[in-house]
Amino acid sequence: MSLSNRTSWEQNLRTLTMQAGQAAELGQWDQVEACYALREEHLLDHPMLPALAMDLSVSDQAVTARIVNAQLAVQSQLIEAAKIRQNLQGVRSWQGLREKQAPLMDQLA
C-alpha cells in the first residue's frame, strides 16, 4: 500500500472510530455497531501499525466505558421499575385486586 493510500486508510479508521465514539455519547448504539462493522471491514485486508492500534484502542476504551455506563443506567431503571411494580402489586392486593385484573379506572373507560 502506498504512503498516501495508507494515510487515507488510517484516517478512515480514525474517522470511523471517532464517529463510533460520538454515536455512543448520543446513545445511538446501532450507529456504533455500524461504525465498528465498517472499521472491521477496513482491517480485514491490511495489517495495522502498533501506534495506530494503540490510538484506536484508547478510543475503543472510551466507547466501552460509555456502553458500560448505559448498561448500568438501564439496569438501575429496571430495578427501580421492579420495585415500583412490587409496590403497585402490594396496593392492588390490599385493594383485593388480582394482578391481571384491570384497575377500576380501566374498567370504567
N, CA, C and O atoms as CSV, one atom per row, in Angstrom:
chain,resi,resn,atom,element,x,y,z
A,1,MET,N,N,0.854,-1.162,0.000
A,1,MET,CA,C,0.000,0.000,0.000
A,1,MET,C,C,0.908,1.235,0.000
A,1,MET,O,O,1.851,1.322,0.787
A,2,SER,N,N,0.613,2.186,-0.891
A,2,SER,CA,C,1.423,3.407,-0.961
A,2,SER,C,C,1.212,4.250,0.293
A,2,SER,O,O,0.249,4.058,1.036
A,3,LEU,N,N,2.121,5.178,0.510
A,3,LEU,CA,C,2.050,6.016,1.707
A,3,LEU,C,C,0.764,6.837,1.742
A,3,LEU,O,O,0.133,6.953,2.792
A,4,SER,N,N,0.367,7.411,0.593
A,4,SER,CA,C,-0.863,8.221,0.584
A,4,SER,C,C,-2.095,7.350,0.810
A,4,SER,O,O,-3.037,7.765,1.486
A,5,ASN,N,N,-2.088,6.143,0.244
A,5,ASN,CA,C,-3.209,5.223,0.484
A,5,ASN,C,C,-3.256,4.797,1.946
A,5,ASN,O,O,-4.327,4.695,2.545
A,6,ARG,N,N,-2.072,4.549,2.511
A,6,ARG,CA,C,-2.007,4.135,3.916
A,6,ARG,C,C,-2.503,5.263,4.818
A,6,ARG,O,O,-3.243,5.022,5.772
A,7,THR,N,N,-2.097,6.488,4.515
A,7,THR,CA,C,-2.543,7.639,5.302
A,7,THR,C,C,-4.059,7.782,5.215
A,7,THR,O,O,-4.724,8.019,6.224
A,8,SER,N,N,-4.597,7.641,4.019
A,8,SER,CA,C,-6.049,7.721,3.826
A,8,SER,C,C,-6.758,6.592,4.572
A,8,SER,O,O,-7.791,6.807,5.204
A,9,TRP,N,N,-6.194,5.393,4.492
A,9,TRP,CA,C,-6.763,4.228,5.168
A,9,TRP,C,C,-6.774,4.444,6.680
A,9,TRP,O,O,-7.771,4.170,7.348
A,10,GLU,N,N,-5.651,4.939,7.210
A,10,GLU,CA,C,-5.574,5.197,8.651
A,10,GLU,C,C,-6.569,6.277,9.061
A,10,GLU,O,O,-7.203,6.176,10.111
A,11,GLN,N,N,-6.705,7.313,8.229
A,11,GLN,CA,C,-7.653,8.383,8.547
A,11,GLN,C,C,-9.085,7.847,8.546
A,11,GLN,O,O,-9.899,8.243,9.380
A,12,ASN,N,N,-9.389,6.950,7.614
A,12,ASN,CA,C,-10.725,6.335,7.593
A,12,ASN,C,C,-10.986,5.565,8.885
A,12,ASN,O,O,-12.076,5.642,9.452
A,13,LEU,N,N,-9.983,4.825,9.345
A,13,LEU,CA,C,-10.134,4.072,10.595
A,13,LEU,C,C,-10.352,5.015,11.771
A,13,LEU,O,O,-11.207,4.774,12.623
A,14,ARG,N,N,-9.570,6.093,11.811
A,14,ARG,CA,C,-9.719,7.073,12.895
A,14,ARG,C,C,-11.097,7.743,12.844
A,14,ARG,O,O,-11.733,7.953,13.877
A,15,THR,N,N,-11.545,8.073,11.634
A,15,THR,CA,C,-12.853,8.719,11.477
A,15,THR,C,C,-13.972,7.791,11.929
A,15,THR,O,O,-14.878,8.213,12.648
A,16,LEU,N,N,-13.913,6.531,11.513
A,16,LEU,CA,C,-14.940,5.573,11.932
A,16,LEU,C,C,-14.949,5.401,13.450
A,16,LEU,O,O,-16.011,5.301,14.065
A,17,THR,N,N,-13.770,5.369,14.039
A,17,THR,CA,C,-13.669,5.223,15.492
A,17,THR,C,C,-14.228,6.454,16.191
A,17,THR,O,O,-14.928,6.338,17.197
A,18,MET,N,N,-13.917,7.641,15.656
A,18,MET,CA,C,-14.433,8.883,16.227
A,18,MET,C,C,-15.959,8.939,16.101
A,18,MET,O,O,-16.648,9.353,17.033
A,19,GLN,N,N,-16.480,8.522,14.950
A,19,GLN,CA,C,-17.930,8.506,14.753
A,19,GLN,C,C,-18.602,7.528,15.715
A,19,GLN,O,O,-19.688,7.799,16.226
A,20,ALA,N,N,-17.955,6.397,15.956
A,20,ALA,CA,C,-18.497,5.435,16.925
A,20,ALA,C,C,-18.551,6.059,18.309
A,20,ALA,O,O,-19.526,5.871,19.037
A,21,GLY,N,N,-17.512,6.799,18.677
A,21,GLY,CA,C,-17.485,7.470,19.974
A,21,GLY,C,C,-18.577,8.512,20.100
A,21,GLY,O,O,-19.231,8.606,21.139
A,22,GLN,N,N,-18.781,9.298,19.046
A,22,GLN,CA,C,-19.837,10.315,19.065
A,22,GLN,C,C,-21.215,9.667,19.148
A,22,GLN,O,O,-22.085,10.139,19.879
A,23,ALA,N,N,-21.408,8.594,18.403
A,23,ALA,CA,C,-22.692,7.892,18.446
A,23,ALA,C,C,-22.934,7.301,19.830
A,23,ALA,O,O,-24.063,7.304,20.320
A,24,ALA,N,N,-21.880,6.795,20.458
A,24,ALA,CA,C,-22.015,6.236,21.809
A,24,ALA,C,C,-22.412,7.322,22.800
A,24,ALA,O,O,-23.218,7.077,23.697
A,25,GLU,N,N,-21.850,8.524,22.645
A,25,GLU,CA,C,-22.221,9.636,23.528
A,25,GLU,C,C,-23.708,9.953,23.428
A,25,GLU,O,O,-24.335,10.358,24.407
A,26,LEU,N,N,-24.262,9.764,22.232
A,26,LEU,CA,C,-25.673,10.066,21.996
A,26,LEU,C,C,-26.581,8.863,22.236
A,26,LEU,O,O,-27.802,8.969,22.119
A,27,GLY,N,N,-25.988,7.725,22.570
A,27,GLY,CA,C,-26.786,6.526,22.801
A,27,GLY,C,C,-27.316,5.900,21.524
A,27,GLY,O,O,-28.306,5.168,21.555
A,28,GLN,N,N,-26.669,6.178,20.408
A,28,GLN,CA,C,-27.089,5.629,19.114
A,28,GLN,C,C,-26.317,4.330,18.865
A,28,GLN,O,O,-25.362,4.284,18.089
A,29,TRP,N,N,-26.764,3.290,19.547
A,29,TRP,CA,C,-25.992,2.047,19.583
A,29,TRP,C,C,-25.947,1.341,18.240
A,29,TRP,O,O,-24.954,0.679,17.936
A,30,ASP,N,N,-26.997,1.461,17.421
A,30,ASP,CA,C,-26.958,0.863,16.083
A,30,ASP,C,C,-25.870,1.520,15.237
A,30,ASP,O,O,-25.187,0.849,14.463
A,31,GLN,N,N,-25.714,2.838,15.391
A,31,GLN,CA,C,-24.678,3.562,14.658
A,31,GLN,C,C,-23.282,3.150,15.139
A,31,GLN,O,O,-22.357,3.015,14.339
A,32,VAL,N,N,-23.145,2.955,16.442
A,32,VAL,CA,C,-21.862,2.485,16.988
A,32,VAL,C,C,-21.504,1.148,16.347
A,32,VAL,O,O,-20.379,0.943,15.892
A,33,GLU,N,N,-22.469,0.254,16.318
A,33,GLU,CA,C,-22.235,-1.072,15.733
A,33,GLU,C,C,-21.874,-0.968,14.253
A,33,GLU,O,O,-20.987,-1.677,13.777
A,34,ALA,N,N,-22.558,-0.090,13.528
A,34,ALA,CA,C,-22.277,0.080,12.101
A,34,ALA,C,C,-20.858,0.612,11.875
A,34,ALA,O,O,-20.165,0.161,10.963
A,35,CYS,N,N,-20.431,1.555,12.691
A,35,CYS,CA,C,-19.070,2.101,12.560
A,35,CYS,C,C,-18.023,1.023,12.804
A,35,CYS,O,O,-17.035,0.933,12.075
A,36,TYR,N,N,-18.240,0.215,13.822
A,36,TYR,CA,C,-17.266,-0.843,14.108
A,36,TYR,C,C,-17.286,-1.932,13.033
A,36,TYR,O,O,-16.250,-2.529,12.741
A,37,ALA,N,N,-18.450,-2.192,12.447
A,37,ALA,CA,C,-18.514,-3.177,11.362
A,37,ALA,C,C,-17.728,-2.679,10.147
A,37,ALA,O,O,-16.997,-3.446,9.520
A,38,LEU,N,N,-17.882,-1.393,9.818
A,38,LEU,CA,C,-17.115,-0.826,8.702
A,38,LEU,C,C,-15.620,-0.828,9.001
A,38,LEU,O,O,-14.801,-1.124,8.131
A,39,ARG,N,N,-15.280,-0.498,10.228
A,39,ARG,CA,C,-13.866,-0.499,10.607
A,39,ARG,C,C,-13.286,-1.905,10.482
A,39,ARG,O,O,-12.159,-2.085,10.020
A,40,GLU,N,N,-14.066,-2.893,10.896
A,40,GLU,CA,C,-13.608,-4.285,10.786
A,40,GLU,C,C,-13.349,-4.659,9.329
A,40,GLU,O,O,-12.371,-5.341,9.022
A,41,GLU,N,N,-14.233,-4.210,8.429
A,41,GLU,CA,C,-14.031,-4.494,7.005
A,41,GLU,C,C,-12.720,-3.880,6.513
A,41,GLU,O,O,-11.990,-4.506,5.744
A,42,HIS,N,N,-12.423,-2.663,6.952
A,42,HIS,CA,C,-11.180,-2.000,6.549
A,42,HIS,C,C,-9.956,-2.739,7.086
A,42,HIS,O,O,-8.892,-2.716,6.467
A,43,LEU,N,N,-10.103,-3.380,8.210
A,43,LEU,CA,C,-8.967,-4.045,8.849
A,43,LEU,C,C,-8.699,-5.447,8.307
A,43,LEU,O,O,-7.625,-6.003,8.539
A,44,LEU,N,N,-9.652,-6.019,7.594
A,44,LEU,CA,C,-9.501,-7.404,7.145
A,44,LEU,C,C,-8.301,-7.609,6.228
A,44,LEU,O,O,-7.614,-8.626,6.328
A,45,ASP,N,N,-8.043,-6.663,5.343
A,45,ASP,CA,C,-7.029,-6.873,4.311
A,45,ASP,C,C,-5.689,-6.207,4.588
A,45,ASP,O,O,-4.743,-6.394,3.823
A,46,HIS,N,N,-5.588,-5.434,5.662
A,46,HIS,CA,C,-4.373,-4.660,5.882
A,46,HIS,C,C,-3.890,-4.798,7.319
A,46,HIS,O,O,-4.685,-4.737,8.258
A,47,PRO,N,N,-2.588,-4.985,7.486
A,47,PRO,CA,C,-2.047,-5.003,8.855
A,47,PRO,C,C,-2.036,-3.582,9.425
A,47,PRO,O,O,-1.915,-2.607,8.684
A,48,MET,N,N,-2.161,-3.483,10.715
A,48,MET,CA,C,-2.205,-2.184,11.381
A,48,MET,C,C,-0.903,-1.961,12.144
A,48,MET,O,O,-0.382,-2.867,12.795
A,49,LEU,N,N,-0.395,-0.748,12.050
A,49,LEU,CA,C,0.808,-0.398,12.804
A,49,LEU,C,C,0.477,-0.328,14.292
A,49,LEU,O,O,-0.628,0.068,14.660
A,50,PRO,N,N,1.420,-0.707,15.147
A,50,PRO,CA,C,1.159,-0.704,16.591
A,50,PRO,C,C,0.721,0.657,17.139
A,50,PRO,O,O,-0.131,0.715,18.025
A,51,ALA,N,N,1.289,1.744,16.627
A,51,ALA,CA,C,0.910,3.077,17.123
A,51,ALA,C,C,-0.557,3.370,16.824
A,51,ALA,O,O,-1.268,3.913,17.669
A,52,LEU,N,N,-1.008,3.012,15.624
A,52,LEU,CA,C,-2.416,3.212,15.265
A,52,LEU,C,C,-3.303,2.321,16.127
A,52,LEU,O,O,-4.355,2.750,16.600
A,53,ALA,N,N,-2.876,1.089,16.325
A,53,ALA,CA,C,-3.649,0.167,17.165
A,53,ALA,C,C,-3.816,0.730,18.571
A,53,ALA,O,O,-4.891,0.620,19.160
A,54,MET,N,N,-2.761,1.331,19.110
A,54,MET,CA,C,-2.826,1.913,20.452
A,54,MET,C,C,-3.790,3.100,20.475
A,54,MET,O,O,-4.590,3.229,21.402
A,55,ASP,N,N,-3.719,3.967,19.463
A,55,ASP,CA,C,-4.621,5.122,19.390
A,55,ASP,C,C,-6.081,4.679,19.331
A,55,ASP,O,O,-6.930,5.205,20.050
A,56,LEU,N,N,-6.360,3.708,18.469
A,56,LEU,CA,C,-7.735,3.228,18.329
A,56,LEU,C,C,-8.196,2.529,19.601
A,56,LEU,O,O,-9.362,2.625,19.985
A,57,SER,N,N,-7.279,1.832,20.246
A,57,SER,CA,C,-7.610,1.133,21.491
A,57,SER,C,C,-8.045,2.108,22.580
A,57,SER,O,O,-8.976,1.824,23.334
A,58,VAL,N,N,-7.376,3.254,22.665
A,58,VAL,CA,C,-7.753,4.267,23.660
A,58,VAL,C,C,-9.179,4.751,23.392
A,58,VAL,O,O,-9.982,4.877,24.317
A,59,SER,N,N,-9.485,5.020,22.126
A,59,SER,CA,C,-10.845,5.447,21.770
A,59,SER,C,C,-11.858,4.338,22.044
A,59,SER,O,O,-12.964,4.597,22.518
A,60,ASP,N,N,-11.469,3.110,21.742
A,60,ASP,CA,C,-12.360,1.974,21.989
A,60,ASP,C,C,-12.677,1.830,23.475
A,60,ASP,O,O,-13.799,1.485,23.846
A,61,GLN,N,N,-11.692,2.094,24.315
A,61,GLN,CA,C,-11.930,2.006,25.759
A,61,GLN,C,C,-12.941,3.052,26.216
A,61,GLN,O,O,-13.742,2.792,27.114
A,62,ALA,N,N,-12.906,4.228,25.604
A,62,ALA,CA,C,-13.887,5.266,25.943
A,62,ALA,C,C,-15.287,4.832,25.522
A,62,ALA,O,O,-16.252,5.053,26.253
A,63,VAL,N,N,-15.401,4.216,24.349
A,63,VAL,CA,C,-16.701,3.713,23.892
A,63,VAL,C,C,-17.174,2.597,24.817
A,63,VAL,O,O,-18.350,2.540,25.177
A,64,THR,N,N,-16.266,1.719,25.197
A,64,THR,CA,C,-16.613,0.635,26.123
A,64,THR,C,C,-17.130,1.197,27.441
A,64,THR,O,O,-18.098,0.682,28.000
A,65,ALA,N,N,-16.492,2.242,27.933
A,65,ALA,CA,C,-16.940,2.862,29.188
A,65,ALA,C,C,-18.350,3.436,29.038
A,65,ALA,O,O,-19.162,3.337,29.957
A,66,ARG,N,N,-18.636,4.030,27.890
A,66,ARG,CA,C,-19.985,4.566,27.659
A,66,ARG,C,C,-21.014,3.441,27.614
A,66,ARG,O,O,-22.123,3.580,28.130
A,67,ILE,N,N,-20.638,2.334,26.997
A,67,ILE,CA,C,-21.541,1.181,26.924
A,67,ILE,C,C,-21.825,0.649,28.326
A,67,ILE,O,O,-22.974,0.375,28.671
A,68,VAL,N,N,-20.786,0.508,29.122
A,68,VAL,CA,C,-20.955,0.015,30.498
A,68,VAL,C,C,-21.839,0.969,31.293
A,68,VAL,O,O,-22.720,0.528,32.031
A,69,ASN,N,N,-21.610,2.277,31.148
A,69,ASN,CA,C,-22.447,3.256,31.854
A,69,ASN,C,C,-23.905,3.156,31.425
A,69,ASN,O,O,-24.807,3.238,32.258
A,70,ALA,N,N,-24.137,2.978,30.125
A,70,ALA,CA,C,-25.510,2.841,29.635
A,70,ALA,C,C,-26.152,1.574,30.190
A,70,ALA,O,O,-27.316,1.587,30.590
A,71,GLN,N,N,-25.393,0.480,30.215
A,71,GLN,CA,C,-25.919,-0.772,30.762
A,71,GLN,C,C,-26.269,-0.614,32.238
A,71,GLN,O,O,-27.305,-1.103,32.690
A,72,LEU,N,N,-25.410,0.064,32.982
A,72,LEU,CA,C,-25.684,0.282,34.405
A,72,LEU,C,C,-26.920,1.154,34.602
A,72,LEU,O,O,-27.717,0.913,35.509
A,73,ALA,N,N,-27.078,2.167,33.753
A,73,ALA,CA,C,-28.252,3.037,33.858
A,73,ALA,C,C,-29.529,2.259,33.564
A,73,ALA,O,O,-30.528,2.411,34.266
A,74,VAL,N,N,-29.496,1.431,32.534
A,74,VAL,CA,C,-30.673,0.621,32.199
A,74,VAL,C,C,-30.963,-0.368,33.321
A,74,VAL,O,O,-32.117,-0.557,33.704
A,75,GLN,N,N,-29.919,-0.995,33.845
A,75,GLN,CA,C,-30.098,-1.942,34.945
A,75,GLN,C,C,-30.717,-1.246,36.153
A,75,GLN,O,O,-31.609,-1.796,36.799
A,76,SER,N,N,-30.253,-0.058,36.456
A,76,SER,CA,C,-30.797,0.706,37.578
A,76,SER,C,C,-32.270,1.030,37.351
A,76,SER,O,O,-33.083,0.922,38.269
A,77,GLN,N,N,-32.609,1.426,36.131
A,77,GLN,CA,C,-34.006,1.730,35.817
A,77,GLN,C,C,-34.881,0.486,35.914
A,77,GLN,O,O,-36.021,0.559,36.375
A,78,LEU,N,N,-34.353,-0.649,35.481
A,78,LEU,CA,C,-35.119,-1.893,35.581
A,78,LEU,C,C,-35.356,-2.278,37.039
A,78,LEU,O,O,-36.441,-2.737,37.397
A,79,ILE,N,N,-34.349,-2.093,37.868
A,79,ILE,CA,C,-34.505,-2.389,39.296
A,79,ILE,C,C,-35.553,-1.471,39.905
A,79,ILE,O,O,-36.408,-1.913,40.672
A,80,GLU,N,N,-35.484,-0.186,39.558
A,80,GLU,CA,C,-36.459,0.778,40.074
A,80,GLU,C,C,-37.867,0.441,39.591
A,80,GLU,O,O,-38.824,0.534,40.360
A,81,ALA,N,N,-37.999,0.051,38.327
A,81,ALA,CA,C,-39.306,-0.329,37.790
A,81,ALA,C,C,-39.846,-1.566,38.503
A,81,ALA,O,O,-41.043,-1.654,38.774
A,82,ALA,N,N,-38.964,-2.521,38.809
A,82,ALA,CA,C,-39.396,-3.727,39.526
A,82,ALA,C,C,-39.883,-3.376,40.928
A,82,ALA,O,O,-40.863,-3.947,41.407
A,83,LYS,N,N,-39.201,-2.439,41.585
A,83,LYS,CA,C,-39.639,-2.011,42.924
A,83,LYS,C,C,-41.005,-1.339,42.859
A,83,LYS,O,O,-41.872,-1.597,43.693
A,84,ILE,N,N,-41.189,-0.484,41.874
A,84,ILE,CA,C,-42.482,0.197,41.719
A,84,ILE,C,C,-43.570,-0.822,41.429
A,84,ILE,O,O,-44.674,-0.730,41.966
A,85,ARG,N,N,-43.261,-1.792,40.582
A,85,ARG,CA,C,-44.249,-2.830,40.256
A,85,ARG,C,C,-44.628,-3.620,41.507
A,85,ARG,O,O,-45.802,-3.917,41.729
A,86,GLN,N,N,-43.629,-3.958,42.324
A,86,GLN,CA,C,-43.919,-4.676,43.568
A,86,GLN,C,C,-44.814,-3.844,44.475
A,86,GLN,O,O,-45.755,-4.363,45.074
A,87,ASN,N,N,-44.519,-2.559,44.573
A,87,ASN,CA,C,-45.349,-1.680,45.402
A,87,ASN,C,C,-46.775,-1.619,44.876
A,87,ASN,O,O,-47.728,-1.653,45.654
A,88,LEU,N,N,-46.923,-1.531,43.562
A,88,LEU,CA,C,-48.262,-1.488,42.972
A,88,LEU,C,C,-49.001,-2.802,43.190
A,88,LEU,O,O,-50.207,-2.807,43.436
A,89,GLN,N,N,-48.281,-3.911,43.098
A,89,GLN,CA,C,-48.917,-5.201,43.362
A,89,GLN,C,C,-49.387,-5.271,44.809
A,89,GLN,O,O,-50.448,-5.822,45.101
A,90,GLY,N,N,-48.585,-4.704,45.715
A,90,GLY,CA,C,-48.989,-4.673,47.120
A,90,GLY,C,C,-50.244,-3.847,47.316
A,90,GLY,O,O,-51.136,-4.234,48.072
A,91,VAL,N,N,-50.317,-2.710,46.639
A,91,VAL,CA,C,-51.514,-1.858,46.730
A,91,VAL,C,C,-52.708,-2.582,46.140
A,91,VAL,O,O,-53.799,-2.545,46.710
A,92,ARG,N,N,-52.519,-3.234,45.015
A,92,ARG,CA,C,-53.628,-3.953,44.378
A,92,ARG,C,C,-54.119,-5.091,45.274
A,92,ARG,O,O,-55.323,-5.301,45.414
A,93,SER,N,N,-53.175,-5.828,45.884
A,93,SER,CA,C,-53.607,-6.932,46.742
A,93,SER,C,C,-54.310,-6.386,47.981
A,93,SER,O,O,-55.244,-7.003,48.493
A,94,TRP,N,N,-53.867,-5.246,48.452
A,94,TRP,CA,C,-54.524,-4.607,49.596
A,94,TRP,C,C,-55.942,-4.193,49.223
A,94,TRP,O,O,-56.842,-4.220,50.062
A,95,GLN,N,N,-56.142,-3.804,47.945
A,95,GLN,CA,C,-57.470,-3.425,47.473
A,95,GLN,C,C,-58.285,-4.638,47.044
A,95,GLN,O,O,-59.451,-4.503,46.674
A,96,GLY,N,N,-57.686,-5.810,47.089
A,96,GLY,CA,C,-58.392,-7.027,46.722
A,96,GLY,C,C,-58.385,-7.304,45.228
A,96,GLY,O,O,-59.188,-8.109,44.757
A,97,LEU,N,N,-57.507,-6.667,44.472
A,97,LEU,CA,C,-57.427,-6.896,43.032
A,97,LEU,C,C,-56.357,-7.937,42.738
A,97,LEU,O,O,-55.306,-7.969,43.378
A,98,ARG,N,N,-56.639,-8.773,41.776
A,98,ARG,CA,C,-55.619,-9.694,41.297
A,98,ARG,C,C,-54.700,-8.934,40.346
A,98,ARG,O,O,-55.083,-7.898,39.803
A,99,GLU,N,N,-53.504,-9.442,40.149
A,99,GLU,CA,C,-52.521,-8.757,39.300
A,99,GLU,C,C,-53.045,-8.547,37.884
A,99,GLU,O,O,-52.837,-7.481,37.304
A,100,LYS,N,N,-53.717,-9.537,37.323
A,100,LYS,CA,C,-54.160,-9.435,35.936
A,100,LYS,C,C,-55.500,-8.719,35.804
A,100,LYS,O,O,-55.914,-8.383,34.695
A,101,GLN,N,N,-56.167,-8.487,36.902
A,101,GLN,CA,C,-57.436,-7.780,36.852
A,101,GLN,C,C,-57.155,-6.303,36.615
A,101,GLN,O,O,-56.291,-5.714,37.265
A,102,ALA,N,N,-57.893,-5.704,35.676
A,102,ALA,CA,C,-57.676,-4.297,35.348
A,102,ALA,C,C,-58.143,-3.418,36.496
A,102,ALA,O,O,-59.153,-3.713,37.134
A,103,PRO,N,N,-57.411,-2.336,36.765
A,103,PRO,CA,C,-57.858,-1.391,37.786
A,103,PRO,C,C,-59.222,-0.814,37.421
A,103,PRO,O,O,-59.614,-0.813,36.254
A,104,LEU,N,N,-59.933,-0.327,38.421
A,104,LEU,CA,C,-61.287,0.183,38.231
A,104,LEU,C,C,-61.320,1.280,37.178
A,104,LEU,O,O,-62.257,1.326,36.380
A,105,MET,N,N,-60.340,2.154,37.149
A,105,MET,CA,C,-60.327,3.225,36.146
A,105,MET,C,C,-60.336,2.650,34.739
A,105,MET,O,O,-61.042,3.158,33.868
A,106,ASP,N,N,-59.564,1.600,34.506
A,106,ASP,CA,C,-59.518,0.983,33.186
A,106,ASP,C,C,-60.829,0.283,32.868
A,106,ASP,O,O,-61.254,0.264,31.713
A,107,GLN,N,N,-61.472,-0.287,33.868
A,107,GLN,CA,C,-62.738,-0.976,33.645
A,107,GLN,C,C,-63.834,0.009,33.267
A,107,GLN,O,O,-64.697,-0.311,32.450
A,108,LEU,N,N,-63.811,1.199,33.849
A,108,LEU,CA,C,-64.834,2.198,33.573
A,108,LEU,C,C,-64.623,2.882,32.232
A,108,LEU,O,O,-65.579,3.409,31.663
A,109,ALA,N,N,-63.425,2.890,31.720
A,109,ALA,CA,C,-63.126,3.613,30.474
A,109,ALA,C,C,-63.655,2.905,29.256
A,109,ALA,O,O,-63.483,3.389,28.137
